[in-house]
């Protein structure tokens, strides 16, 4: 435990200040974000660093038989996770090695890419690693009659599952910490790194449409660079203005647009302007007048900041809890905003880590075997149920984002079903009823 605490403290000392700097940079670019939610990011990251030490503290207080179960389970989990992570990384590297090879700074981009890929991989692979590890661990102990020996000492099935469930709780907390910011953020940022390797530049959003009803302006942004809050210009900008009656007034097209943060105005480069409110003929059709100014063009009264314009182009899947909360707050009164998608993803950030604990509870009764049948049937059922959970998660999220289910039920529905099924299977194991007979009764055919 002391070693784990020292390692956690060292990681927190390195990662905490780096994350605080990232928070300050984000709040400078998005000053309307929720400050409290983003200020918690360094705290959450430091807590993740100390979670293994918390697990070590629990390991130090339990009895020797619990320690034996935890050691066997953790050894199997590490083996399964490293194997799945290696396969995941190799498959990803096979798809993108050509992009990194052709890039100017390919080695640096590759190192950054696979550094930010770990939170995504852990959140994705940890539930399956727990499932496989628990089935392997309990199956091995069942074959060697160690499970029967443990029960003969007076321990029940619930008491056997308890230390394994605690490991699932620790894994769930780590996934919850990564889901707070780094896993969803990395999901979008890794695509930006690949784009930078392919094209030499990266974008945070593309083809963004923003409509300012109050000022009667409509923005079309071809590309939002990732560092636009540091002064990087927006690319391929088209702006249309309208009269009070809703008729077209002007169309401005520019190769780039930069926001002057100090004086709060826009500067456009490579501008072509079409004036649509001037009639060259008194009774004729509306004819545009073209204007191609030399040099840059600035508009002092256009006060829409870039962080306000980019919000419609942000993908909810790539936003962490602070950004989702900030988006929902900023757009709670907007009629055009699809709030269901963002609200469903916000609830899912909290619900998804619970899959780790649910799978542990689901796999434990399937891995414990008292008969000579072996664990093959339990493994097959566990794989089948895991595939069903993946399917129901996708369906529930789609129903929540489309409005057919309340967002909170769409996010937590899979967890609730998995937990209820796990409790039924545990009860069947307690009374000695075969698992397959219990599942047969639950199936409608």
N, C-alpha and C positions, 0 to 999 in steps of 0.2 A: 504493500500500500504506500509506503514511503517513497519508493521508486516511482510509482505511478503519479503520486502527488508532485514530485519534483519535475517529472516530464510535463505534467499538465501546467505547472507554474511557468516552466520555460516556454512552452508553446503560447500560453496566455500573454507572457511578457513580450513576445515577438508579434503575435497576431493582433492583440488588442489595440496597440497604437496604430498599426496599419489600417485596421478597420475604422478607427476613429477618424483617421485622415480621410478615408473614403466617405464616411458619413458627412464630414464637413464639406467635402467637394460636392457631394450630391445635394446637400441643402443649399449650397451656393448656386447650383444650376437649377434646382427646383425649390425655390424659397417658399412656395405654397404647400409643400409636403408637410405631413404631420411630424413635427420635430420630436415629440416624445417617442413615437414608434421607431423612428430611425436612430434615436439616441440609445435605444436598448440593444442595437445590433452588436456593439462591442461586448456588452454584458452577456448576451446570449452566446457569443462565440467563446468567451472565457469559460462560461459554464460548461459548454461542450468539452473543452479541454480537461475539465476536472471530473467529468462523468465516469471515466474509467477508474479514477481514484475512489469515487463513491461506491462503485462496484467492488473494488478491493476492500473497502471498509466493511461492506456487507459480508464479503467472503471471510473476513477475519472474525466475525461474530457468530457465524453459523457453526453447526456441529460437523464432525469429520465426515459423516456420510453425505451430508449436503455438499461439502467441499468436493468430495469425490465425484458426485453427479455434475457439479458445475465444471470441474476440470475436464471431464469427459465430453460434456456438451460444448464447452468453449474450444477444445481441440478440434472437434468435428466442425464447429462453425467456422473457425479460421481456415481450415482446409477447404471447406465448401466455398467460402467467400473468395479466397485467393484464387481458386480454380475458376469460378465464374467471372471474377474480375479480370483474370488473365485472358479468358476467352473474349470477354466484352472489349477489352483494350485491343487485342489483336485484330478482331473484326473491324473495329473502328479505324485502326491504323491502316489496315488493308484498303479501306475506302478512301483515306485522305493522304496517304503517303506521297502520292504524286503531287498534291497541292503544296505540301510542305517542301518537297524537293525542288519545285520550280520557284518558290518564293525567295526573295533576296535575303531575308533573315529567317530562313526556315527552321534552324535549330532553336532559336529563341521562341519563335511562335509555337513550335511543337511542345517545348517545355512548359510554356504558359497554358497551352491547350489542355494538356494532360494533368496539369496541376489543378485547374478549375473543374476538371471532369470528375474528380473523386467524389464530391458531394452528390452529384447526380447518380454516380454508380452505386454509392452506398444506399441511398434512398431506394433505388430500383432493385438492387440485388440482395439487400439485407433480409427482406421477408422470405425470399426463396432460399437463401442460405440457412436461415433459421429452420425452415421447414425440412430441408434435406438433412441438416445436421441433427435435428431432433429425431427424425425417423431412423437415421443410421445409428445414433447413440443408443436410443431406447431399444432398437432392434437387436443390437449387439449384446446389450445387457440382458434382454429377454432370452436370447439363445443360450447364453451362459448361465441361465437360471439366477442371475443376480437380482433381478426384479422380485422374483418369488422370495429370495432370501431376505430382501429388505422388508417385504410385507410381513414375513414371519417374525421380524423383530418388533412388530406392533405399529409400523407405519402404514397408513392408508394410501390410496391412490392420490388423494388431494395433497397429502403431505409430501409425496414424491414429486408432484408437479410444481409445488410452490417455489423451490429454488430455480427451477427452469423458467417459471413465469417471471421471476425477478430479473433474470437475464433478458427476457423479452421486453420487460419494462425499460431497462437500461438502453436496449437497442431502439425502442420506440422514442425515448427521450432524445437520443442522438439524431434520429430521423426528424423529430420535431424541431430540433435546433437548426438542422440544415434546411428544413422546409421554411423556416422563418424568413430566410433571405437567400442563402447561397445556392441551393439546388435549383430553384426556379430561375434565379438570375443567371446562373451558369448555363442553363438550357438555351437561353437566347444569346449569351455572350460567346458560346462556343461556335455558333453559326457565324457570328461576326468575325471571329478569328479565321475561320475557313474562308470567308469572303475577303478578308485582308490578304490571306495567302494567295488567293486566286487573282484578285483585282488590284491589290496594293492599298485598298482602303476598306473600311468597315462602316456599316450603317446600323443604327439602332431601330429604325423604322423606315419603311418604304411606302410610297404612294399614299401619303396621309392627306385626308380631306378634313378641313376645319372650317366651320361656318360661324362667323361673328354676326349674330342677328342684330345686336345693338348698333354696330357700326356699318352694317350691310356690306360686309366683305367676306369673300370665300377664298380660302387658301388651298392650293394643291402643291404638295411638297413631294418631289421625286425621291429624295433621300435625306434622312436625318443622320449625320455622322454621330458616332458614339461619343465624341468629345465636343459636341456642339456647345456644351456649357462652359468649355474652356476657350471658346472663340472660333471653333471650326465652323465654316459657313455651311448653310443649307444649300443643297444642290437641286437644280432644275425646278425653279419656283414659278408658279402661275397664280396670279391674284386677280379676282374679278370683283368689281364694285358695282353697286346697284343704287338706283334712285329710291326715294321714299315709296314710289308706286310699285317698286319691284322690277323696273326695267333696267337692262344692262347699261352701265355708265362708262366703265373703263376696264380694259384687260391689260395687265402687266405681266410680261414674261421675262425672267432673268435666269442667267446661268447659275448665280449664287446669291445668297442673302445672308448678311451678318447682323447680329444683334449687338448694339452698343449698350452694354449693361450699365455703364456709369451714367449715360445721358438718356437711356431708354428710348432709342429709336432704331429704325432699320436702315441698312445701307445695302443697295443692290448693285450687282456688277453684271455687265453684258445684258443691258436692258433693252427691251422693245415694248413700246406702249401703243395701244390702240384705243383711241377716244371714240366711244360709241354714242355719245349723247349730242353730237353735232351733225346737223343735216346739211349736206352740200347742196341739196335741192329742196326747195320750200315744200313741195308736195310729193317729193319722191321718196324712195325707200331709205332706210337708215344706212348711211355709208360710213365706214370707219375712217378716221384720220390716223395715219401711222406716224410715230415719232421714235427715232432711235437716238437717244442722247449719247453724247460722248462722255466717257468716264463713268464714275459711279453716280447713283441717284439715291438720295435719302428722303425719307418721309418722317417728319418729326411727330406727326399726330397719330401715326399708327403705333399703338402701344401694346398690341398683343405680344407677350413675351413668348419665346420658343417653347418653354415648358408647358405653356397653355395650349399651343398649337399641336404638340406631339401627342397629347393624351389620347385623342381618338385613334391614333395609329398604334398604340401599345397593345400587345397581346397579353391577355390575362394569364395565360399559361406560363409566361416568362416573368411574372411579377411576384415578389415576395409579399409577406404579410404587411410590412410598412407601406409599400407602394400600392397594394390593393386597397388598403384602408384610406390612403391619401386620395386615390382615384375616386373611390366611392364618396368621400367627403366633398371633393371638388365638383362632382357631377351629380349630386343628389337632386338638384333642381332642374337638370337638363332633360328635355323630352327626347332628344335624339339618342341618348346614351343607352346601350344595352347593359343595364345594371345587373340583370340576372346572371350573365356569364361571369362577371367579376365577383359578384356576391357568392356564387357557387364555388368558384375557385378559392375565395377567401375561407369559406368553411372547409373546403377540401384540404387546405394547408394544415389545419388542425386535426382533421380526421384521418388523413392518409397514414401518419405514423402508427396509429392504432392497429393497422394491419399486422404489424410485427407481433404484438401481444396476442391478437386474435388467431394468428397462424400457430403460435406456440400452444395455445389452448386447444386448437383444433387438431394439431398433429400428435399431442401427447397421448390421448386415448387410442389413437390409431397405431402408435408405435409400441405401446405396451401390449405384449402378447403373453397369454398364459397357456395356450394350447400348442400342439405340434404343427399347426398350420403354418407357422412362420409369419413374418412381417410383410410378405409380398402383397397380400390382399390389402393391408392397411396402407402400404405405399401407393398402390394403384388408386385407392380411394382418395388419398391425400392429394395426389397429382390431379385427379379429376375435380376435386373440390376447389383446388387452387385455380385451375383454369376457369371454373365457374365464377370464382370471385373476381378474376380479371374481367370476365365478360360483364358481370353485373356492375362493376365499377364504371366501365365505359358506358353502359346503358343508362345508369343512374345519372352520371354527369351530363350526358346528352339531354336527358329529360329535364334536369334542373336548369340547364342553360337555355332550353327552348320554352320553359315556363310550364311544363306539364307536371313538375314536382316542385315543392318548395325547396329552395337552395340548401337549407340545412338538412332536409331528409335525403336529398340527392347525394350530399357529401358523406353523410354518416350511414346511409342505408346498407352498404356492404358490410361495414363493421358490425352493425346490429344483427344482420342475418348470420354472419360468421360466428359471433359470440353466442347467439341463441343455439346454433347448431352445435358449437363446441360444448355448451352446457348439457345438451341432450346426450352427446356422445360420452361425456364424462360420467353422467348418471348411468348410462348403459354399462360402462366399464365398472362402475361401483357395484352394480347388482349382478355382474357376471354375464349379462346378456351379450351375444355376439354383435359386433358393430354392424355387420352387413344386414342383419335382421332389422336393426333399428332404422337404418337408411332405407331399407325396402318399405317399411311402413310409412316413411315420410314422403317417398316418391309417389306421384299421382298415377303411376301405371304399374 
